[in-house]
Amino acid sequence: AGGGHAEAAGGILRLSPGQQVRALVVDDIAENRHVLATMLTMVGCEVVLAENGRQALEAARVSRPGIIFLDMRMPDADGLETARRLMETFGAATPKIVATSASALSHERDQCLLAGCDDFVAKPFRAERIHGCLHQWLGVEFDHSPPPAEPEPATGTIDLLQLALPEDLADRLAMAAELHSATVLKNCLSEVEKLGPAGARVAAHLRTFLASYDMKTIQRLVAQIPVA
C-alpha cells in the first residue's frame, strides 16, 4: 500500500447538479482509504470501501461503481491480480480502474496500463488529480467556487514563529484546510489553543479566516508555522 491537491481554478466545490458518481476505493491501509474517500465524498461522490482484493470483487459486484481506485500493493491479491479478476468478471462492463501506488516509477505505471488499468495515480493523493480522473473517465463536471479575493491586511500582525506545532497536528491542520474540512479545522484549532499564549493567539488569528471559509489563507499561514 504505502502512502493530498493543487486546487483547480477557483477551487472545486462539488459535482454539478445531476452528476452522480459511485466510486470504490481499495487500499489495505485505513488512512489511505480515509484520505481518498474524503476527497471524493466532499465533492458529492458516493464511496464504497474495500481493504483487499477479495472485498473489492464483492463490493464491485454489489455496488457496481463507475470507477475503482485500486491500490497496487496489498497483502492478499495484489492490485494487478485484482484488476485482472475484475476484467474477467465484468468484461466490457468493467468499471474504470485507476491504479494507485506510492511508487511513481514509470515502469510500474506502464505495467499497470498494460495490464488493462485505465489510469495511474501516485500517492500521496492530490485532489486535483483525483478530480481530473473523474472528469476524464466518467465525463462529470464540477461547480467551482469563485477565485478568492486577496485578503485585506490584518489590523493586527501576529508572529507565527513564536509557536512550534507538533508534527502530527501540523499535518492534520494542513490536510483539513486542503480538504476544506471546517469541522476538523475547528478541532485542530482547539488543540493549538492549548499550546500556551502563543498557541491561543495563533488559533484566534486562524479562526478569523475559518469564519470566512478562507482555506487558502489558512493553508498559507499553517505552512509558515515551525514544526516541533
C-alpha positions, 0 to 999 in steps of 0.5 A, a space after each residue: 500500500 504505502 502512502 493530498 491537491 493543487 486546487 483547480 481554478 477557483 477551487 472545486 466545490 462539488 459535482 454539478 447538479 445531476 452528476 452522480 458518481 459511485 466510486 470504490 476505493 481499495 487500499 489495505 491501509 485505513 488512512 489511505 482509504 480515509 484520505 481518498 474517500 474524503 476527497 471524493 465524498 466532499 465533492 458529492 461522490 458516493 464511496 464504497 470501501 474495500 481493504 483487499 482484493 477479495 472485498 473489492 470483487 464483492 463490493 464491485 459486484 454489489 455496488 457496481 461503481 463507475 470507477 475503482 481506485 485500486 491500490 497496487 500493493 496489498 497483502 492478499 491479491 495484489 492490485 494487478 491480480 485484482 484488476 485482472 479478476 475484475 476484467 474477467 468478471 465484468 468484461 466490457 462492463 468493467 468499471 474504470 480502474 485507476 491504479 494507485 501506488 506510492 511508487 511513481 516509477 514509470 515502469 510500474 505505471 506502464 505495467 499497470 496500463 498494460 495490464 488493462 488499468 485505465 489510469 495511474 495515480 501516485 500517492 500521496 493523493 492530490 485532489 486535483 488529480 483525483 478530480 481530473 480522473 473523474 472528469 476524464 473517465 466518467 465525463 462529470 463536471 464540477 461547480 467551482 467556487 469563485 477565485 478568492 479575493 486577496 485578503 485585506 491586511 490584518 489590523 493586527 500582525 501576529 508572529 507565527 514563529 513564536 509557536 512550534 506545532 507538533 508534527 502530527 497536528 501540523 499535518 492534520 491542520 494542513 490536510 483539513 484546510 486542503 480538504 476544506 474540512 471546517 469541522 476538523 479545522 475547528 478541532 485542530 484549532 482547539 488543540 493549538 489553543 492549548 499550546 500556551 499564549 502563543 498557541 491561543 493567539 495563533 488559533 484566534 488569528 486562524 479562526 478569523 479566516 475559518 469564519 470566512 471559509 478562507 482555506 487558502 489563507 489558512 493553508 498559507 499561514 499553517 505552512 509558515 508555522 515551525 514544526 516541533 
